[in-house]
Amino acid sequence: MGLDYWGVNEKGQYYYNFKMPKKYMNEIPTIVKEAKILELSSNKIMDIYKNLEANGKDFNIQEQLVHKNCLVLMGNRYRFNELKKEAILI
């Protein structure tokens, strides 16, 4: 579906909180492309970051391999570094 993710939690769930389309699923790529982290409040950025800050570091070896493969597949749609950069500034 072309979703972007802010990161992964300790359960291996990739976190998405971008706006959802008003009518049609084909609106998702445009919504995600235009999404900016600064549209979120400082509190929301910190809430998201606190849930994701481990970013897979606590995964076992098998989970780390799966996560690394997912990162390759997602490429620039995995936006944890953007999230972390903003959280550090807050």
VMD Tcl script that draws the C-alpha trace (Angstrom):
set ca {
  {0.00 0.00 0.00}
  {2.98 2.33 0.06}
  {2.85 3.15 3.77}
  {5.63 4.90 5.66}
  {6.54 3.82 9.18}
  {8.02 5.77 12.09}
  {9.69 2.72 13.58}
  {9.22 -0.68 15.18}
  {8.21 -1.47 18.74}
  {9.51 -4.25 20.99}
  {6.82 -6.62 19.66}
  {8.03 -6.24 16.08}
  {5.05 -4.11 15.06}
  {5.84 -1.36 12.58}
  {4.22 1.89 13.67}
  {2.19 4.10 11.34}
  {0.20 7.14 12.38}
  {-0.17 9.16 9.21}
  {-3.55 10.57 8.21}
  {-5.92 8.10 6.61}
  {-7.61 8.83 3.28}
  {-11.00 10.50 3.35}
  {-12.47 8.43 0.54}
  {-10.16 6.17 -1.43}
  {-7.18 3.98 -0.60}
  {-5.32 5.26 -3.67}
  {-4.95 8.59 -1.81}
  {-2.40 6.99 0.58}
  {0.75 7.59 -1.51}
  {-0.04 11.30 -1.81}
  {-0.87 11.62 1.90}
  {2.37 9.92 2.91}
  {4.49 11.83 0.40}
  {3.18 15.14 1.73}
  {3.36 14.14 5.42}
  {5.80 16.10 7.52}
  {6.86 15.21 11.04}
  {6.44 18.84 12.05}
  {2.69 18.43 11.55}
  {2.78 16.50 14.83}
  {2.87 18.21 18.20}
  {6.01 17.94 20.31}
  {4.11 15.75 22.76}
  {2.99 13.40 19.99}
  {6.52 13.16 18.58}
  {7.87 12.26 22.03}
  {5.08 9.73 22.66}
  {5.83 7.98 19.38}
  {9.59 8.10 19.96}
  {9.35 6.67 23.50}
  {7.41 3.69 22.13}
  {9.91 3.09 19.34}
  {13.29 4.28 20.66}
  {14.75 0.75 20.99}
  {14.15 0.43 17.22}
  {14.74 -3.31 17.20}
  {17.90 -3.29 19.33}
  {16.35 -5.76 21.78}
  {15.34 -8.27 19.12}
  {16.83 -11.75 19.18}
  {19.03 -12.81 16.25}
  {16.16 -14.15 14.15}
  {14.04 -11.04 14.75}
  {17.01 -8.82 13.85}
  {17.42 -10.65 10.53}
  {13.73 -10.17 9.71}
  {13.91 -6.52 10.75}
  {17.00 -5.85 8.59}
  {15.24 -7.42 5.62}
  {12.18 -5.26 6.26}
  {14.39 -2.16 6.36}
  {15.82 -3.02 2.96}
  {12.34 -3.52 1.52}
  {10.99 -0.29 3.02}
  {13.98 1.86 2.12}
  {13.21 5.54 2.70}
  {9.65 4.69 3.78}
  {11.11 3.75 7.20}
  {11.36 7.15 8.86}
  {12.79 6.36 12.29}
  {15.87 8.56 11.80}
  {13.64 11.52 10.98}
  {11.60 10.84 14.12}
  {14.72 10.46 16.28}
  {16.23 13.69 14.95}
  {13.12 15.67 15.91}
  {12.78 13.97 19.31}
  {16.35 14.90 20.21}
  {15.59 18.56 19.43}
  {12.61 18.64 21.77}
}
mol new
graphics top color blue
foreach p $ca { graphics top sphere $p radius 0.5 }
foreach p [lrange $ca 0 end-1] q [lrange $ca 1 end] { graphics top cylinder $p $q radius 0.2 }
display resetview
